[in-house]
Amino acid sequence: MLRTIRYFSSSSVSKVNYGFIGLGQMGQHMARHIYDKLENDKLYVYDVSQDATNTFIQSVTSSNSANSGKINQLSSISDFIKSGDEQLDYIITMVPEGKHVKAVIEELVSVTKKGSPSKKTTFLDSSTIDIPTSIEIHKYVKSEIPEFDFVDAPVSGGVAGAKKGTLSFMLSRADDESITSELRSLLNKMAKNIFPCGSNHGTGLAAKLSNNYLLAVTNLAVADSFQLAKSFGLDLHKYAKLVSVSTGKSWASVDNCPIPDVYSDIPSNNGYKGGFVTKLTRKDLVLATASAAKNGRFLYLGDIGKFWYDKACEEESIASRDLAVLYEWLEGIDEEKGNALLKEHK
C-alpha cells in the first residue's frame, strides 16, 4: 500500500536536487550545463560506463571547481533513491532505447516504493524512443506512485546544441502555463527553446520524431546535392556558402555542413567524428516510419529513406560517425551501383 506523500512548505532559498542518467554524446553536455548552474542545489549522475562517469566528473570539476561539492557520482540506478541526502526532485534519463528507459524507471520506482517518499519526483525522459513504450512507462509510473510523474521531453539541436546549451525541448504539456517554474528553470539550464506540444503523453516524442524524419531525409538530399555539385566541378566551399543564403539552406547544409573547413566546430572538420551518428539517425527514421504506419499516415520518403540508411549503416565506419558522413559514403556509389541498389530495393 502506498504511503501518502507529504508536501513541505518551501523555504526562502529554493533547493532542487537533480539526477542525470546517461552521460553519452548528448547527456554529458546537458548534465554539464546543470552542474555549472547549480546554486543551492545538488546533482547526482550515473552512466552504465564507469569510464564515462569518471571522465565526466573529472572534466566538470576541473573546469568549475567551485561546484565540486555539489555533484555526486553514483554507482547504480538504485543509488538515486538510496544514496541521496534528500529525495531528488527531478531525474533525467538520456539513454539509447525504450527498453533502457523502461528498465531504469522500473528500478527507480521499485526502490522508491520500499521507502517513504516525502515529495514528488518527476522523471524527465529526453531519450528518443517509440511512443507506445513511453506511454506504457507513463501509465506504469502513475499506477505505482500516482503522485510522481514521467514526462517525455526529447531534444533537438544535436551535439553542437547540447555543447552550447541551445537545445530545443519538446514536452507533453498543453501550454506554457502548464510548465512549472521549477521545471522551466531546469530546462533553461540546457536549452534555448521549450515547446509544449500537447497535453497527452507522447506528444513531445511525436514532435521529435516528425522533426527527425525531416532531418534524416534532408541529410540525404544535402549529401546528394553536394556530390552533384562536385560532379559539375564546382568549388564546394563556395557552393556551401551559396547554399547557406539560398533556397536549399537547411540545418544539414549549414550547421552540420558535410564539407570540411567551411565552418568552425562541425563534425566534418574532424573526420565526421562526434555529432549525431548515422545509426542513431537511422533509428529515429525507423521509429518515425513505424509510428506513422500505426497512425495510418503514409510517408512519401519514409521507405526509400530507410533503405538508404540501412545500406549506409552496413558499414560500421559510416554507421558510427556523424550523419554528414553520408556525403563521403555517396562518393562510392556511381550510377551503375546506385541503379543496382534501387533494383534490390524494388
Secondary structure, DSSP 8 states (H G I E B T S, - for coil): -----------SS---EEEEE--STTHHHHHHHHHHT-SS-EEEEE-SSHHHHHHHHHHHHHH-GGGGGGEEE-SSSTHHHHT-SS--SEEEE--SSHHHHHHHHHHHHHHHHTS---S--EEEE-S---HHHHHHHHHHHHHH-TTSEEEE--EESHHHHHHHT-EEEEES-SSGGGS-HHHHHHHHTTEEEEEE--SSTTHHHHHHHHHHHHHHHHHHHHHHHHHHHHHTT--HHHHHHHHHTSTT--TTTTTT-SSTTSSSS-GGGGTT-SSSBHHHHHHHHHHHHHHHHHTT---TTHHHHHHHHHHHTTSHHHHTSBGGGHHHHHTT--HHHHHHHHHHH-
